[in-house]
Amino acid sequence: MWLADQWKDYEVLDTSEGEKLERWGSYLLIRPDPQVIWTAENKDKRWRHPSAHYHRSSKGGGEWEFFDLPRQWSIHYRNLTFHLKPFSFKHTGLFPEQAVNWDWCAEQIRKERESRRREGILDQRPVKVLNLFAYTGGATVSAAAAGAHVTHVDASKGMVTWARENAVSSGLADAPIRWLVDDCTRFVEREIRRGNTYDAVIMDPPSYGRGPKGEIWKMEEQIYPFIRLCAKLLSDRAVFFLVNSYTTGLAPSVLTYMLHLALRDREKQLKGTYEVQASEVGLPVTSTGLVLPCGSAGRWFRKGGACSS
């Protein structure tokens, strides 16, 4: 399992009876989690004093109960700063487990940049990253901080605005980031027609969603053809392709199979040797020393990191 265990400002303190107790900076939140089907025998005393509690309704959805939580606050991860606020369906604007993917992507970018610098081509060929379903920009700001030129695409104008705020707060206001409010599939189709390419693709698609013009996205039906479509955008110096999934039906072995099939034809045209790895993604739980599973991720990448042209 890939663990997001480098946080200082975030912590899963305890889990019990369908909920998790989390520390977000100075604030304690209780939120539902469908993976938590157990009961803690010795519950952390801080369960009794949350800053806010999201109560799930038996009819679907739910609502927040607030105690001393501000409308907005910030937390830090390494050199990045993220603005948080409670909004619809228990979310805060950040998925902390994704930090393990941010770190991995950033390391691949740094290796490739160093390779291009040694070859004297970095100025002419910066590392270009496409982040699809990019939400509030965790992966975007991490990739930009590592030196990549990033195209950030999300169908929600509000999420793109929030992501830009995170970039500014992280000292990346002038970073080479292109911010786009668009349907991801339509954007990729246009980029293919334009002949544009990217060295890396990151995608974190929802189980179900709608585009800005009512386009419907259903994960199980569309993820594989979409990966195949995005493969056409990979440059001749492709570095990696990352797919994250919260959908329980997409086990790591399913992601492995899809990435192998979807990318093998493009792989034959590229220099270097590529491999696929996939695993569950998780967060450590302080009270037990165990791990809370938070979906899975699949990574297609060039063996040995950067390679020469």
N, C-alpha and C positions, 0 to 999 in steps of 0.2 A: 504494500500500500504506500502511496505517496502522501506524506504528512506535511501539512502546513504548520510546522512547529517552531517557526522563527518569530512569531509575534511577541511584542512587548505590551501593546495597547489592547489586545483582544485575547479572550480566554473563555473556553467552555468550562465552567466551574463544576457543573453537575447535570445529570439527566435523570428523568423519572416520569413515568406515567404520561408519555406522549409529549413531554415538554423538555426544554433545555434552559438552564440558567447560565447566562453569558455576562461577561464583563466587557463592555465597550468603553475603553478609557476609564473614566471615573463613574460610569453608570452601569447599573445592573438591569438586564432585560430578561423577562421570561417569555419565550416564544414556543409555539408548537413545532414538533418535528415528527414526521410520520415514521421515522426509523426507530424512535424510542418506544419500544413495545414492552419495556421492562419497568420494574419498580425499584427505586433505590431504598434500601433498608435503613440507611443512616444518611438522611438528607442534609445537605449543607444548610446551616442556619440562615444563610443569606437569602434563601427562598422566601423568607418572611418579610424581606425589606427591599423589594425591587423598585427601580426607578419607573418602570412601566411593565405592563403585562398584556400580551396580546391573547385574547380569549377567542378561540375558534368556536363558531356556531355549528350546531348539528344540522342546520339548513344550508351550510356552505358559507364560506367567507368568515367574517368575525369582526372584532373591533378592539381597539386599544383602550386600556385603562391606564391613565397617567397619574404618577405620584410626584416625582421631582425631575422629570426628564425635560430638557429644553427643546425648543422647536428645532434647533440644529446644533450640532457639535462636531468636533473633528477628532480623528485618531490618526496615528502615524504608522507606517510600515517602512522600515529602513529610511530612505531619504524622501519618501512620498507622504503626502498628506491628503486625506479623504474627508469630505464633508458628509455627514450623516444626518438623516432625519427619518422619523417613523412615517411610513405611508402605507398604501393599500396592501392588504393581504400579508401582514406581518413583516414586510421588508424594511430595511434600513438604508438601502442604496449601496450595499457592499456584500459580497460573498467571501468571507475571510479565508475559506479553504482554497480559494483560487490563488492565494499567494504562492503556493508550491508550483503552480504553472507559470506565474509571473517570473519567478526566479529562474526557472528552467529556460523560458524563452529569452530572458535577458542574457543568460550565459551563452546561448547559441548565437545571439546577435553580436555580443562582444567578440566571440571567437571569429566570426565571419568578418567583422570590421577590421580586426587585427590582420587577418589574411589579406584583405584588400589593401590595407595600408602598406603592408610589406611589398605587394605587387605594384604599388603606386597608382591604383585605380579607384581608391575610395572616393575621391572628389567627383570622378565621373560616374561612379556606380555606387551610390550609397545603398545601404541595406533597406529595402522597401518591405514594409509589413502591412498586410490587410487584416483589419480586425472587424469581423462581421457579428451582428447581434451584440454590439459592443457595450451596451448598457451604460453604466456611469464611468467607464473608462479605466478600470483597474489595469487591464492588460495593456491598454493604449499608453498610459503614462509610464508604466514600467518599461515598455519597449522603447518609448521616446527617451527616457532617462538613460537607457543603455546605448543610445546613439542612432536608433533607427528613424527613418522617415515613415510615418504611420498614416494610413487612411482609416478613419474611424467611421463605421456605418451602423446606424440604428434607425428603426422606423419611428421612434418616438422623439419628437422635438425636445420635450422636457428632459429626457435622459441625455441627449447630446449636449444640451445646455449645462446640465449637472456635470457631465464629463469634462467640459471645458473649464468649469470652476475648479475641479480637482486638478487639472493641469496647471492652472494659475497658482493654486495653493501649494503645488509641488515644485514651484519654480520653473515651470515649463511653458510659460505664456508665449515665448518666442520659439518654441521647438517646432520642427517641421511636421506638424500634424494637420491633416485635412479632415475637417468635420463635416459629415454628410448625414442629412435626414433623408432616408430612402429605404425602399423595400430591398432587402439584401439580394434576392434572386434577380430582380430587374437590374440592379446595379451591376452585378457580376456579368450578366448577359451583355450589357452595354460595354463594359470594360473589355470583354472578349472581342466584340466587334471593332473596338477602337485599337486593338492590338496591344493594350497595356498588360504588363506583367508585374508580378510581385515575387520577392525572394522567400516570403513566408506568409502563411495564412493561419489566422486564429479564428475559431468560431465557437460560440457558446449558445447554441440555438435553444429557444424555449420548447417545451412540449407542445404548446399551442400558442399561436399568436396571430395578430392581424397587422398588415402593412398600412402605410399612411393613406392608401386608397382602397382599403378594405380587403387587400390580398390576404388569403388564409394560409397559415403555415401549420402543418401537422407533422410532428417529428418523425413518427414511424414510417409515414408514407413518403416523405420528401428528403430525409437526410442523406440517403445513399446517392440518389441522382444529383443532389446538390453538391456533395463532395466531388463526384465525377465532373460536374460542371466547373467547380472551382479549380480542379486540377489543370484545366486549360490556361489558367492564369499564372501558373508557376513559371518562373524564369529559368534560363539555362544554368543558373547558379542557385537553384532552389536550396534553401537551408532547412526549413521544417514546415510541417502542417500539423496543427493541433486542433483536436475536437474534444470539447468537454460536454458531458451529458449528465443531467439530473434525472432523466427518464429511467425508471427502474428496469424497464425491459432491455435497455442497452447495456449489457454487462461488458466488462473489459474485453472478453473474448469476441463479442459482437463488433466492438469498435476495431479490434485488431483485424478481423476478417474484412470489414468494410474498407478500411484504409489500404490493406494489401490489394484488394480487387480494384478499387477505384483509382489507385495511383500507379499500378504496375506498368501500364502502357506509357505513361509520362516518364516514369522512372527509367525505362529503357533508352530514352532520348537524352538523359542527363549524364554528366560526368560524375564519377564517384559512385559509392555503394550506399544504399539506403536501407534502413531497417524500421520496423514498427514495434513500439512497446505500448502496452496499455495496462492500466491498473485502477483500482479504487482510489479515490481521493478522500482524505479524512482529516479530522481535527482531534488532537489529544484532549482527554477529559481529565481535569485536575484531580477530582475527587477519587477516581478509581485507577488512574494510570492507563486506562483503556482508550480505545479510539472510536469516535463517532463517525460512521461512514457518511459521505456527502456526495454520492454519485461516483462517476468514473471519468477517465480521460484517456484518449489515445493520441500517441505522438509518432509521426512519421518524420524521420530526420536522417541526415547524412552521417554515416559512420565516421568517427574520428573528428567530427565538427567540420571546420572550414577546410576546403581543399583548393588547390590552384586551378586556374582555368586551363 
